[in-house]
Amino acid sequence: MFEKAKAALMLLGTGALLSTMTTTAIPTAAQSEKTNMGSIFHNERLKALILPDSAIVGSASHRIIEGIWVPESKDPAKALAFPQQVKIECHNYGSDDRQCIEIDVTLAAVKTMVSVQDIDTEEYGVDLWDEHGVIASYGGGVSAPCQRHVLTMNFELGAVSLSDIPTHKKGCEAFKETNPYRLARGNYYVDTSPNNDMDRPIKVGKN
């Protein structure tokens, strides 16, 4: 458990910290976007540094990627309740050892602080692995009957997506729609600049 927690906390990197009291500076000129965190769980200094997609490098048997889950839907009702920093590691060491492991660090943000709410892992069974990408999934069975979770990864484009797909089984009437997400490269960070403007471009004065 200690190793899992240690690995998950390392996901946050130097740019996403647990408190507004300690932080490492993010380049001022970096582009960022804020994720909807709701009206209660919100700290205006918690921001997301979003980077362009890039190829997922690795070997024929191992790939790893880090980022932030972002809903594909613009509907505020489908926004994530809490921001998540994510690391996904996939390996293919033979027919009996093929899986993707997702480590999620869920952050809880309130007006005065940002803290780690939860550290969790999910294991996906690999359904397809070739030179172009991976398709992996879990759920839909006895332990999680109402949704099938399908992860897709494109090595060349660097695109990673996750779809929560309803199974429409009896007793699962609350799960009616497929909810898709994409993994945006980047990380969360706490802006401790006096004016909360660390993410704004530097204004260069005229000579």
N, C-alpha and C positions, 0 to 999 in steps of 0.2 A: 504493500500500500504506500510506503514511504517513497519508493522509486516512482510509482505512478504519479503521486502528488508532485514530486520534484520535477519530473518531466513536464507535467502540465503547467507548472508555474514558470518554467523556462520558456514556454510558448509565448508568454507575454512580452518577452524581450525587454530591452531597455526603454521601449516607448510606451508600454502599457503598464501602469503601476497600480498599486492597491490603495493608495491614499493620496489626497491632494497635498500632503505634507512632504512627500518625497517623490522626486521624478527626475528623469533625464531629458534634456532638451531635445525637441524634434526640429529639424531644419525649418526655418521660418518660411522658406519659399515652397515647401512641400505642399502638394495639393491634398485636400482632405474633404470628407463629407461626414455629416452627422447622421447617425441612424436613429429612427424614431424609437424612443425608449419609454413612451407613455408619459402621463402627466404626474404620476406619483413617483415612480422610480426614474428620476432624471437629475443629472448633474450637468450643467452647461459646459463644464470644463472637461468632461469625458468626450473625446472626439475620436474619429476613425481616420487613420492615414490609409488611403486607398491607392494602390499601385497598379500599373497595367499588367495584364496577363502576360506570362512568358512560358516558354516550353517547360514541361516537367521532365527534368533530366534525371538520369539514373541508369540502371542496367536492365537487362531482359527479365530480371527476377525481383527487382526492388525499385519502388518509386515513393517519394515523399513530398508533401506539399503543406503549406500553412496559409492561413488567411482568416476571413470573417464570413459567416453566413449572412447573406442578404436575400430577402424575399424577392422573387421575380414580380409579384403583384404589387401595384402601387396603392392598393386598398389599405388604408390605415388599420382596418380591423384584422388584417393578416400580417401585420408587422410583428416581429419577434418581441416578446414581452421583456426579455433581457438580452443584452449584447453577449455574443459568444466569440471567444478566440479559439481557433480550431487548428489541430494538426492531424493530418491523415497520412498513414503509412501503409502501403500495400506491398505484399511480397508474394512471390510465386515460386515456391521451392519444390513443386511436385503436386500431384493430384491430391495428396493427403494434407498438404500444407499450403493452401492458397487462401488468403484473407486480407481484408483491409481493416485496420484498427483506427478509429477516430477518437481523439482525446479532445474534450470540450472543457474550456474554462469559462464558466458563466459568471458575469459580473453583475453586481447589484449596485446601482447608483442612486443615491439620495442627495439632497441639497448640499449636505456638508461633507460627504465622503463617498469614496468608491471602494468596494470590498469584493472579495471573491465569495460568491454565493455557493458555488458547487463546482466540483471537478468530477467529470464522468467520462466513461469510455463506451463505445459501441463497436461491435464486431460484425463485419459484413462478410458473407461468403462470396467468393469470387465466382461469378457465372461465366465470364468471358475475359480472357487476357490475350491480346495479340500485340503486334508492333505499334499499333495505333492508339491503344488505350485499354481501359478496364471498365467492366460493368460488374458491380457487386450489389448485394442486397441482403436484407434481413427482415424478419417480421412476417405477419400473415398466418402464423401457425398458432399452436395452442397457447403459448405464453404471450403473444401479442397478435390477437386475431383480427383486429380492426383495420390495420394498415400494413402495407408492404412498403418498405423504404428502399429506394433504388438509387444507387450512387453511380454516376458515370464520370469518367476521366479521359480527356483527350490529351495525349502526350504532346503532340505537335503544337496545338493551339494553347495549351495550358488551361483549357476550360474544364471546370469541375462543377457538377450540378447534383442536386439531391431532390428527389420527388417523393413526397408522402402520399401514397396511393391508397384510397379506401378499398377494402375487400368486399363491402356490401353484404357481409355476413349478418346473420340474425343476432340482434343485440348490439349492432354497431351502427345504428341509425344516425348517431351524432356525427359520424365521419362520412360526409357526403361528397366532398370535393378533393381533387388532387391539389396539393400545395407544393409548388416548386421553389427551390432556392438555388442560388449560385454562390460559389466560394470566391469572394473577392480577395485578391492578394492585399496584404496589409496588416495593420494591427491597431488596437485601441491604445490611447495614451491620455494622460491627464495634463491639461494645459495649465501650468502654474505661472504663466506670464502675468504681470500686474493688470493688463487690460484684456486678458483672455483672448489674445489675438496672435498667438504663436503660429497659427495656420494661415495667416494672411501674408500675401507677398510683401517683400520689403519695398518701400517707396524710396526710389533713388532721387535725391534732389538735383536741381540744375546747377551747373557750375557757373 
